[in-house]
């Protein structure tokens, strides 16, 4: 029997499960424990975030949320081609890694960017996620201004596709 997979917009009722997925994902990163604990709250979403970001969840089986992604329009000066979608993050429960959930969430962000007529997708990746984004066609952007530019920025050009 095939496991059902659903991708849908997040609602306020999902926030507890969404943030639990984010916590499990962040705590699996290769960083000092103290850094993960201190930074965790900056990654979690609030009801206000749902008003300003597009947040989608990935459900498996009977509605268990195992992944989340969030995005919004990027600032034109942050992208190499003017218009872009800023992918705030893709978080997949470590217990669900390797099953294509991250790829499905990334495809949803790409589809949203295309629907909006964006030239591409921008992501500020964790060091450990660089391989994921590079493997999906993103290219690393150079650091032009060390005072302003996040060092692990990746861009996916959608104008070639």
C-alpha positions as CSV (number, residue, x, y, z in Angstrom):
1,X,0.0,0.0,0.0
2,X,1.3,3.5,-0.9
3,X,1.6,6.1,1.8
4,X,-0.5,9.2,1.0
5,X,1.4,12.5,0.7
6,X,-0.4,15.9,0.8
7,X,1.0,19.4,0.4
8,X,-1.2,22.2,1.5
9,X,-1.2,25.7,3.0
10,X,-0.5,25.8,6.7
11,X,-3.2,27.1,9.1
12,X,-3.0,28.5,12.6
13,X,-4.1,25.0,13.9
14,X,-0.9,23.6,12.4
15,X,1.6,25.9,14.2
16,X,2.3,23.5,17.1
17,X,3.1,20.6,14.7
18,X,5.0,22.8,12.3
19,X,7.2,24.2,15.0
20,X,7.8,20.7,16.4
21,X,9.0,19.6,12.9
22,X,11.3,22.7,12.8
23,X,12.6,21.9,16.3
24,X,13.5,18.3,15.4
25,X,15.1,19.5,12.2
26,X,17.2,22.2,13.8
27,X,18.3,19.9,16.6
28,X,19.6,17.5,14.0
29,X,21.9,20.1,12.5
30,X,25.7,19.8,13.0
31,X,26.1,22.8,15.3
32,X,26.9,23.2,19.0
33,X,23.8,22.3,21.2
34,X,23.8,25.7,22.8
35,X,23.7,27.5,19.4
36,X,20.8,25.3,18.3
37,X,18.9,26.0,21.5
38,X,19.5,29.7,21.4
39,X,18.6,30.1,17.7
40,X,15.6,27.7,17.6
41,X,13.0,30.4,18.4
42,X,14.1,32.5,15.4
43,X,13.2,29.6,13.1
44,X,9.7,28.9,14.5
45,X,6.6,30.4,13.1
46,X,3.9,32.5,14.8
47,X,0.3,33.4,13.7
48,X,1.7,36.7,12.4
49,X,4.1,34.8,10.1
50,X,1.1,33.1,8.6
51,X,-0.3,36.5,7.6
52,X,2.9,37.6,5.9
53,X,4.5,34.5,4.5
54,X,3.3,31.6,2.3
55,X,3.8,28.6,4.5
56,X,3.0,25.1,3.3
57,X,3.1,21.8,5.1
58,X,3.8,18.3,3.9
59,X,1.6,15.6,5.5
60,X,2.0,11.9,5.3
61,X,-0.4,9.2,6.1
62,X,-3.2,10.3,8.4
63,X,-2.3,14.0,8.5
64,X,1.1,13.8,10.3
65,X,3.0,17.0,9.4
66,X,6.5,15.9,8.4
67,X,7.7,19.0,6.5
68,X,7.3,22.7,6.2
69,X,8.5,25.4,3.8
70,X,7.9,29.2,3.9
71,X,8.6,32.0,1.4
72,X,7.9,35.5,0.4
73,X,8.9,37.9,-2.3
74,X,12.7,38.7,-2.2
75,X,14.0,42.2,-2.0
76,X,15.1,43.0,-5.6
77,X,18.5,44.2,-4.5
78,X,19.1,40.7,-2.9
79,X,18.7,38.8,-6.2
80,X,21.0,38.6,-9.2
81,X,18.0,39.2,-11.6
82,X,15.7,41.6,-9.8
83,X,12.7,39.6,-9.0
84,X,12.7,36.5,-6.9
85,X,11.1,34.4,-4.2
86,X,13.0,34.3,-0.9
87,X,12.7,30.8,0.5
88,X,12.9,31.2,4.3
89,X,13.4,27.5,4.8
90,X,12.6,23.9,4.2
91,X,12.4,21.8,7.3
92,X,11.8,18.0,7.1
93,X,11.5,15.8,10.2
94,X,14.7,13.8,10.4
95,X,12.6,10.6,10.7
96,X,11.2,11.4,7.2
97,X,14.6,12.2,5.5
98,X,15.4,10.5,2.3
99,X,11.7,10.1,1.1
100,X,11.5,13.1,-1.2
101,X,9.8,15.5,1.1
102,X,12.3,18.3,0.8
103,X,12.2,17.9,-3.0
104,X,8.4,18.2,-2.9
105,X,8.5,21.3,-0.7
106,X,11.2,22.9,-3.0
107,X,9.1,22.1,-6.1
108,X,6.2,24.0,-4.4
109,X,8.4,27.0,-3.8
110,X,9.6,26.9,-7.5
111,X,6.0,26.7,-8.7
112,X,5.0,29.6,-6.6
113,X,7.9,31.7,-8.0
114,X,6.9,30.8,-11.5
115,X,3.2,31.7,-10.8
116,X,4.4,35.1,-9.6
117,X,6.6,35.7,-12.6
118,X,9.8,35.7,-10.5
119,X,13.2,35.2,-12.2
120,X,14.3,32.8,-9.6
121,X,14.4,31.5,-6.0
122,X,16.8,32.8,-3.4
123,X,17.7,30.8,-0.3
124,X,20.0,31.5,2.6
125,X,21.0,28.0,3.5
126,X,22.5,26.4,6.6
127,X,25.9,25.1,5.8
128,X,24.7,21.5,6.1
129,X,22.0,22.1,3.5
130,X,24.2,23.5,0.8
131,X,24.5,20.1,-0.9
132,X,20.7,19.8,-1.1
133,X,20.3,23.1,-2.9
134,X,23.3,22.6,-5.1
135,X,22.0,19.2,-6.1
136,X,18.7,20.8,-7.1
137,X,20.4,23.3,-9.5
138,X,21.0,26.3,-7.2
139,X,24.3,28.1,-7.6
140,X,26.1,29.7,-4.8
141,X,26.1,33.5,-4.9
142,X,29.4,35.4,-4.3
143,X,29.6,37.6,-1.2
144,X,29.8,41.1,-2.5
145,X,29.4,42.9,0.8
146,X,30.6,41.0,3.8
147,X,28.7,43.4,6.1
148,X,25.4,42.6,4.4
149,X,25.6,39.3,2.5
150,X,24.9,36.0,4.2
151,X,27.7,33.7,3.2
152,X,25.6,30.7,2.1
153,X,23.2,32.3,-0.4
154,X,22.0,30.2,-3.3
155,X,20.0,31.2,-6.4
156,X,18.0,29.1,-8.8
157,X,17.5,30.8,-12.1
158,X,14.0,30.1,-13.4
159,X,14.4,32.0,-16.7
160,X,16.4,29.2,-18.2
161,X,13.8,26.5,-17.5
